[in-house]
């Protein structure tokens, strides 16, 4: 990140992908309500919010972009709130 995006004739690296939550099939996607087949389980945050926030601040001053994996409304809301605080 210090030297900017990495680019060769065959590779261009200029973004970082962050996973907020897991997948639906494994019951890892973060939901507002409990999973219908797992009472009390709403999914998981796979990357701590403070880690995402720290990375967002580091990337803000670079030419890198942050791409986010978020399956449902709950993690998307968390991420949008984080963006408002970062920028």
MMTF fields as JSON, N, C-alpha, C and O atoms, coordinates in Angstrom:
{
  "mmtfVersion": "1.0.0",
  "mmtfProducer": "UNKNOWN",
  "numBonds": 347,
  "numAtoms": 348,
  "numGroups": 87,
  "numChains": 1,
  "numModels": 1,
  "chainsPerModel": [1],
  "groupsPerChain": [87],
  "chainIdList": ["A"],
  "bondAtomList": [4, 2, 8, 6, 12, 10, 16, 14, 20, 18, 24, 22, 28, 26, 32, 30, 36, 34, 40, 38, 44, 42, 48, 46, 52, 50, 56, 54, 60, 58, 64, 62, 68, 66, 72, 70, 76, 74, 80, 78, 84, 82, 88, 86, 92, 90, 96, 94, 100, 98, 104, 102, 108, 106, 112, 110, 116, 114, 120, 118, 124, 122, 128, 126, 132, 130, 136, 134, 140, 138, 144, 142, 148, 146, 152, 150, 156, 154, 160, 158, 164, 162, 168, 166, 172, 170, 176, 174, 180, 178, 184, 182, 188, 186, 192, 190, 196, 194, 200, 198, 204, 202, 208, 206, 212, 210, 216, 214, 220, 218, 224, 222, 228, 226, 232, 230, 236, 234, 240, 238, 244, 242, 248, 246, 252, 250, 256, 254, 260, 258, 264, 262, 268, 266, 272, 270, 276, 274, 280, 278, 284, 282, 288, 286, 292, 290, 296, 294, 300, 298, 304, 302, 308, 306, 312, 310, 316, 314, 320, 318, 324, 322, 328, 326, 332, 330, 336, 334, 340, 338, 344, 342],
  "bondOrderList": [1, 1, 1, 1, 1, 1, 1, 1, 1, 1, 1, 1, 1, 1, 1, 1, 1, 1, 1, 1, 1, 1, 1, 1, 1, 1, 1, 1, 1, 1, 1, 1, 1, 1, 1, 1, 1, 1, 1, 1, 1, 1, 1, 1, 1, 1, 1, 1, 1, 1, 1, 1, 1, 1, 1, 1, 1, 1, 1, 1, 1, 1, 1, 1, 1, 1, 1, 1, 1, 1, 1, 1, 1, 1, 1, 1, 1, 1, 1, 1, 1, 1, 1, 1, 1, 1],
  "groupList": [{"groupName": "UNK", "atomNameList": ["N", "CA", "C", "O"], "elementList": ["N", "C", "C", "O"], "formalChargeList": [0, 0, 0, 0], "bondAtomList": [1, 0, 2, 1, 3, 2], "bondOrderList": [1, 1, 2], "singleLetterCode": "X", "chemCompType": "L-PEPTIDE LINKING"}],
  "groupTypeList": [0, 0, 0, 0, 0, 0, 0, 0, 0, 0, 0, 0, 0, 0, 0, 0, 0, 0, 0, 0, 0, 0, 0, 0, 0, 0, 0, 0, 0, 0, 0, 0, 0, 0, 0, 0, 0, 0, 0, 0, 0, 0, 0, 0, 0, 0, 0, 0, 0, 0, 0, 0, 0, 0, 0, 0, 0, 0, 0, 0, 0, 0, 0, 0, 0, 0, 0, 0, 0, 0, 0, 0, 0, 0, 0, 0, 0, 0, 0, 0, 0, 0, 0, 0, 0, 0, 0],
  "groupIdList": [1, 2, 3, 4, 5, 6, 7, 8, 9, 10, 11, 12, 13, 14, 15, 16, 17, 18, 19, 20, 21, 22, 23, 24, 25, 26, 27, 28, 29, 30, 31, 32, 33, 34, 35, 36, 37, 38, 39, 40, 41, 42, 43, 44, 45, 46, 47, 48, 49, 50, 51, 52, 53, 54, 55, 56, 57, 58, 59, 60, 61, 62, 63, 64, 65, 66, 67, 68, 69, 70, 71, 72, 73, 74, 75, 76, 77, 78, 79, 80, 81, 82, 83, 84, 85, 86, 87],
  "secStructList": [7, 6, 6, 7, 7, 3, 3, 7, 1, 1, 7, 3, 3, 7, 3, 3, 3, 3, 3, 7, 5, 7, 7, 6, 6, 6, 6, 7, 1, 7, 7, 1, 1, 7, 5, 6, 6, 5, 6, 6, 7, 7, 7, 7, 5, 1, 1, 7, 2, 2, 2, 2, 2, 2, 2, 2, 2, 2, 2, 2, 6, 1, 1, 7, 3, 3, 3, 3, 3, 7, 7, 1, 2, 2, 2, 2, 2, 2, 2, 2, 2, 2, 2, 2, 2, 2, 7],
  "xCoordList": [0.812, 0.0, 0.855, 0.434, 2.039, 2.889, 3.316, 3.472, 3.505, 3.976, 2.845, 3.098, 1.624, 0.491, 0.146, 0.722, -0.794, -1.222, -0.053, 0.916, -0.166, 0.849, 0.383, -0.714, 1.209, 0.788, 1.932, 3.048, 1.622, 2.552, 1.789, 0.642, 2.423, 1.744, 0.556, -0.372, 0.588, -0.452, -1.28, -2.269, -0.899, -1.575, -1.718, -0.795, -2.889, -3.153, -3.868, -5.045, -3.163, -3.73, -3.933, -2.97, -5.195, -5.49, -6.699, -7.285, -7.062, -8.181, -7.959, -7.156, -8.693, -8.655, -10.09, -10.981, -10.326, -11.675, -11.777, -10.928, -12.826, -13.064, -14.373, -15.392, -14.337, -15.544, -16.117, -15.465, -17.354, -18.012, -18.665, -18.509, -19.394, -20.081, -19.83, -19.141, -20.399, -20.21, -21.28, -21.933, -21.449, -22.39, -23.712, -23.77, -24.76, -26.072, -26.092, -26.627, -25.516, -25.569, -24.94, -25.394, -23.908, -23.231, -23.806, -23.298, -24.852, -25.5, -24.561, -24.639, -23.676, -22.73, -23.13, -22.617, -24.049, -24.505, -25.192, -26.032, -24.846, -25.378, -26.775, -26.946, -27.77, -29.164, -29.686, -29.115, -30.768, -31.44, -32.191, -32.147, -32.88, -33.633, -32.859, -31.919, -33.267, -32.656, -32.891, -33.872, -31.968, -32.204, -33.414, -33.577, -34.256, -35.485, -35.192, -36.003, -34.058, -33.733, -32.685, -32.226, -32.306, -31.349, -31.752, -31.291, -32.604, -33.091, -31.909, -31.021, -31.901, -30.85, -29.593, -28.646, -29.577, -28.394, -28.722, -29.643, -27.968, -28.184, -27.031, -27.027, -26.059, -24.898, -23.684, -23.701, -22.614, -21.359, -20.693, -20.846, -19.965, -19.088, -17.729, -17.138, -17.222, -15.965, -14.73, -13.636, -14.892, -13.799, -14.263, -15.252, -13.572, -13.999, -14.155, -13.36, -15.176, -15.476, -14.292, -14.014, -13.588, -12.441, -11.314, -10.575, -11.178, -10.177, -10.568, -9.72, -11.862, -12.355, -12.153, -11.727, -12.461, -12.303, -10.844, -10.545, -9.95, -8.52, -8.04, -7.302, -8.46, -8.078, -8.654, -7.975, -9.901, -10.534, -9.751, -9.545, -9.314, -8.52, -7.191, -6.749, -6.549, -5.273, -5.448, -4.624, -6.517, -6.745, -7.21, -7.019, -7.814, -8.379, -7.333, -7.662, -6.108, -5.054, -4.243, -3.175, -4.734, -4.007, -4.861, -5.973, -4.32, -5.077, -5.756, -6.229, -5.798, -6.496, -7.968, -8.328, -8.808, -10.213, -10.51, -9.842, -11.514, -11.921, -13.234, -14.223, -13.234, -14.438, -14.944, -14.154, -16.245, -16.829, -17.782, -18.608, -17.663, -18.611, -19.547, -19.118, -20.815, -21.831, -23.104, -23.637, -23.591, -24.704, -26.083, -26.943, -26.298, -27.645, -27.66, -26.625, -28.824, -29.028, -28.209, -27.634, -28.142, -27.448, -25.976, -25.561, -25.166, -23.765, -23.605, -22.658, -24.501, -24.431, -24.647, -23.962, -25.597, -25.837, -24.624, -24.266, -23.988, -22.769, -21.674, -20.982, -21.524, -20.479, -20.76, -19.844, -22.004, -22.341, -22.108, -21.644, -22.429, -22.171, -20.666, -20.24, -19.872, -18.418, -17.9, -17.019, -18.436, -18.001, -18.299, -17.48, -19.463, -19.8, -18.81, -18.448, -18.376, -17.421, -16.016, -15.25, -15.681, -14.33, -14.127, -13.073, -15.145, -14.96, -15.744, -15.724],
  "yCoordList": [-1.2, 0.0, 1.265, 2.307, 1.17, 2.357, 2.873, 4.079, 1.965, 2.377, 2.499, 2.8, 2.274, 2.374, 1.043, 0.014, 1.06, -0.177, -0.903, -0.285, -2.221, -3.075, -3.439, -3.971, -3.155, -3.407, -3.984, -3.466, -5.076, -5.67, -5.842, -5.41, -6.468, -6.74, -7.682, -7.67, -8.502, -9.517, -9.368, -10.079, -8.474, -8.354, -6.891, -6.094, -6.553, -5.199, -5.296, -5.65, -4.982, -5.061, -3.642, -2.909, -3.262, -1.904, -1.859, -0.801, -3.026, -3.052, -4.13, -5.046, -3.993, -4.947, -5.376, -4.532, -6.686, -7.174, -7.526, -8.228, -7.027, -7.263, -8.026, -7.651, -9.086, -9.868, -9.42, -9.537, -8.9, -8.469, -9.662, -9.849, -10.469, -11.626, -12.855, -12.788, -13.982, -15.239, -15.478, -14.543, -16.736, -17.133, -17.619, -18.038, -17.554, -18.019, -19.515, -19.941, -20.314, -21.768, -22.289, -23.294, -21.625, -22.044, -21.347, -21.52, -20.567, -19.777, -18.715, -18.353, -18.222, -17.199, -15.79, -14.822, -15.656, -14.323, -13.647, -14.255, -12.418, -11.686, -11.164, -10.328, -11.662, -11.289, -10.404, -10.364, -9.7, -8.906, -9.835, -9.65, -10.833, -11.811, -13.122, -13.353, -13.978, -15.304, -16.124, -15.923, -17.057, -18.044, -18.877, -19.198, -19.227, -19.963, -21.341, -21.873, -21.922, -23.259, -23.246, -24.304, -22.049, -21.937, -20.781, -19.653, -21.064, -20.053, -19.397, -20.09, -18.083, -17.351, -17.094, -16.484, -17.556, -17.368, -16.405, -16.646, -15.322, -14.305, -14.241, -13.369, -15.142, -15.103, -14.569, -14.404, -14.297, -13.874, -12.745, -12.633, -11.935, -10.947, -11.625, -11.987, -11.806, -12.536, -11.637, -12.118, -10.354, -9.396, -8.359, -7.668, -8.239, -7.28, -5.867, -5.434, -5.171, -3.825, -2.882, -2.052, -2.996, -2.106, -2.381, -1.466, -3.633, -3.96, -3.361, -2.855, -3.424, -2.828, -1.32, -0.715, -0.721, 0.724, 1.135, 2.109, 0.407, 0.702, 0.609, 1.474, -0.435, -0.6, 0.527, 1.041, 0.908, 1.987, 3.29, 4.005, 3.599, 4.81, 4.74, 5.732, 3.563, 3.402, 3.552, 4.175, 2.982, 3.026, 4.397, 4.739, 5.181, 6.477, 7.406, 8.224, 7.292, 8.161, 7.54, 8.046, 6.454, 5.763, 5.714, 6.24, 5.076, 4.886, 3.518, 3.077, 2.849, 1.571, 1.808, 2.82, 0.872, 0.921, -0.287, -1.316, -0.156, -1.263, -1.824, -1.102, -3.114, -3.817, -4.633, -5.186, -4.705, -5.344, -6.459, -6.314, -7.585, -8.692, -8.584, -8.715, -8.347, -8.288, -8.907, -8.432, -9.963, -10.735, -10.111, -10.196, -9.504, -9.069, -7.603, -6.937, -7.127, -5.723, -5.325, -4.237, -6.169, -5.825, -5.465, -4.39, -6.301, -5.908, -4.753, -3.976, -4.627, -3.488, -2.197, -1.203, -2.21, -1.048, -0.711, 0.458, -1.738, -1.52, -0.894, 0.025, -1.398, -0.89, 0.551, 1.373, 0.863, 2.238, 3.2, 4.321, 2.766, 3.586, 3.825, 4.938, 2.792, 2.906, 3.894, 4.699, 3.84, 4.763, 6.207, 7.092, 6.451, 7.821, 8.328, 9.505, 7.44, 7.837, 8.039, 8.854, 7.294, 7.338, 8.534, 9.17, 8.835, 9.862, 11.063, 12.049],
  "zCoordList": [0.0, 0.0, 0.0, -0.502, 0.556, 0.647, -0.716, -0.906, -1.666, -2.988, -4.001, -5.168, -3.586, -4.505, -5.135, -4.782, -6.068, -6.731, -7.39, -7.832, -7.443, -8.056, -9.453, -9.625, -10.453, -11.829, -12.651, -12.65, -13.355, -14.313, -15.626, -15.744, -16.599, -17.871, -17.701, -18.509, -16.643, -16.458, -15.19, -15.013, -14.324, -13.034, -12.646, -12.818, -12.121, -11.665, -10.317, -10.261, -9.24, -7.894, -7.388, -7.161, -7.213, -6.727, -5.805, -5.577, -5.279, -4.342, -3.292, -3.47, -2.194, -1.094, -0.83, -0.731, -0.713, -0.43, 1.046, 1.595, 1.673, 3.091, 3.244, 2.664, 4.018, 4.303, 5.638, 6.675, 5.604, 6.832, 7.516, 8.723, 6.754, 7.325, 6.466, 5.447, 6.891, 6.18, 5.128, 4.663, 4.762, 3.71, 4.308, 5.464, 3.505, 3.964, 4.251, 5.274, 3.362, 3.504, 4.782, 5.331, 5.26, 6.492, 7.719, 8.827, 7.53, 8.583, 9.14, 10.314, 8.285, 8.709, 8.313, 8.876, 7.341, 6.926, 8.107, 8.771, 8.366, 9.51, 9.188, 8.301, 9.918, 9.685, 10.805, 11.894, 10.53, 11.558, 12.507, 13.723, 11.956, 12.746, 12.833, 12.072, 13.773, 13.899, 12.638, 11.922, 12.377, 11.321, 11.727, 12.904, 10.774, 11.091, 11.673, 12.432, 11.334, 11.836, 12.959, 13.389, 13.433, 14.549, 15.445, 15.267, 16.394, 17.333, 18.058, 18.556, 18.116, 18.816, 17.998, 18.492, 16.748, 15.896, 14.758, 13.978, 14.67, 13.639, 12.635, 11.766, 12.735, 11.859, 12.59, 13.81, 11.824, 12.451, 11.661, 10.444, 12.378, 11.75, 11.634, 12.651, 10.421, 10.239, 10.317, 10.611, 10.06, 10.226, 11.239, 10.999, 12.36, 13.378, 12.799, 11.965, 13.249, 12.75, 12.955, 12.09, 14.086, 14.303, 13.302, 12.94, 12.853, 11.825, 10.477, 9.742, 10.16, 8.909, 8.946, 7.962, 10.087, 10.248, 10.086, 9.396, 10.711, 10.611, 9.163, 8.692, 8.466, 7.064, 6.205, 5.316, 6.47, 5.7, 5.844, 4.863, 7.065, 7.281, 6.538, 5.959, 6.554, 5.85, 4.339, 3.671, 3.812, 2.365, 1.886, 0.719, 2.765, 2.372, 1.761, 0.903, 2.183, 1.661, 0.537, 0.195, -0.041, -1.107, -2.375, -2.416, -3.391, -4.631, -4.667, -5.715, -3.504, -3.405, -3.084, -2.482, -3.488, -3.092, -2.218, -2.318, -1.363, -0.512, -1.038, -1.162, -1.346, -1.781, -0.602, 0.164, -0.461, 0.708, 0.343, -0.558, 1.053, 0.941, 2.134, 3.281, 1.865, 2.917, 2.353, 1.35, 2.994, 2.44, 2.659, 1.782, 3.783, 4.146, 4.579, 4.594, 4.922, 5.296, 6.522, 6.541, 7.532, 8.774, 8.544, 8.975, 7.892, 7.681, 6.708, 6.828, 5.756, 4.834, 5.61, 5.369, 6.539, 7.396, 8.245, 8.387, 8.812, 9.6, 8.748, 9.186, 7.531, 6.653, 6.228, 6.193, 5.909, 5.528, 6.685, 6.479, 7.899, 9.074, 9.219, 9.53, 8.997, 9.063, 8.025, 8.325, 6.811, 5.76, 6.132, 5.886, 6.722, 7.136, 8.181, 8.181, 9.068, 10.105, 9.544, 10.057, 8.489, 7.928, 7.013, 7.03, 6.213, 5.189, 5.538, 4.8]
}
